[in-house]
């Protein structure tokens, strides 16, 4: 269960790191690049719009100036008598139309009282009285007047240029109507995107050109926009402002330029979203890419982390089972190695037996009566028996080692086991000049362990001890005592000891100081595993040339029936 | 019978030395038995032999090591190696180091005799 939580945590932390590492730079780059790009793009759009408006305000102004100049030339060159002559005026108007197209719709001369005395044009306006018209007052004051666009008397949108002339003390006014359609075209053509358009208004926000859509609802807003309080817009050239248009409710860019000496204002307007449509599109695209990328990163991070965590989990499992396999393989190797070693060992007595048998044959061929052949045969037979005994000992050793370890846990008496081991090892000890002594406490309760495993533990330790004292001999002391809840067994020899450098490695698998073929290096590591498994500990204390003590601390079994053990221990002793 | 062949037999099994000396002795081979590598080297210093039979598994020294020493001391003396099953690798190593031949232990006496005769050339 805790394993599952551990691996889930692993998945989470891996996922978090992957997402952070791959997402953070992506987001930072998109934000920085997007910000820079939008600034540059907005600047470019604004500069473009300003330029557009500048170009057009100039062309509108020059259009008007050109027309005014034209009329002024006429007034200076042609005398009043000729202008007042209807047929002369018509000739002049025809000439203007010839050279300027339909720009000049009509031409008329008005006397000081405001009566049109001569007129050439499509309407019948001769004799009309303009005395009360506002433009007449204006032109009297300023000499030149360009009117706003209005319907006037003819009911068609138009605007006029009027000049004040003086001749022989009398006041005259030369007036021409300009073609509204031609003028309108100057700004009408400006059409950008979905909502970009230009128009001209006067100070009262009355349209001087026809906007491309009905804008009557927006007039109060425009009036506010171009009012004198808003001086930058009222007087500046190509000033830009971004405001929410109340009529449409959308944020709109207004670029305005004052023309006709500030009487009119050229307005270019476009909804912000439309003006920056490309920018918004690429921003939306970036957001979509970012979102998709983010989703992909998260999904990939999750899948990758999960897969990696699974692999780690599998590797951990493999490692665990590998450890088990190593121990198992170690057991097999130890059996195999021992078998090889023993087979080798067996060759020596077998070779002697074969040769002794051959010797007996030699002697028999010669005849038993010859010399002391009789005794020699006896000796040879004894030798064969001795060597046969050696072989038997070796095969027994092999069999007892190769016997499968019985892992069944039982109650068993430690002292009894020690006595058995001592009895088994006595023969070997005698050859090695080792004296085995035991001092066993008689209050040792039964232990819970596999007796065959414990047998292996003690046999191994005793064999090691005897090996350590070979060939000089020495004392092997096995002592047991009860220490609280533990049984302590100390196996002490007076052998060669273990060098300090090797002391930390003696429980490692495959560590051995014996020549190849003599030891597997697994004995102590298997002992360590067995003692550990039953909840005990094994420790070692050694001094070179003084001896070694292995101390086992084994836990007492739960059902402590010590009486039974004392009897068993007594029997064995 | 011609003069016996003088052979040095090196093996740490005293029982083996004893019975081999007797059996080979009856077959015209004069065996000087030694039970260790160091003893063998000492004996070789004072006496000379026509051939040596050397067990590769000795307690005090490595058989191959002794072979090298023998070859250095008496390069002309042929050496027949004895080795157990599973140790053929050591025997092959010995052959490369100049041993005359090798036999797997336990071996037939006739085979050993045969090799000894071949080694000394009579």
Interface residues (C-beta under 8 A of the other chain):
Chain A: X340 X343 X344 X347 X348 X350 X351 X352 X354 X355 X356 X358 X359 X362 X380 X383 X386 X387
Chain B: X13 X15 X16 X19 X20 X22 X23 X26 X57 X84 X85 X86 X87 X105 X106 X107 X109
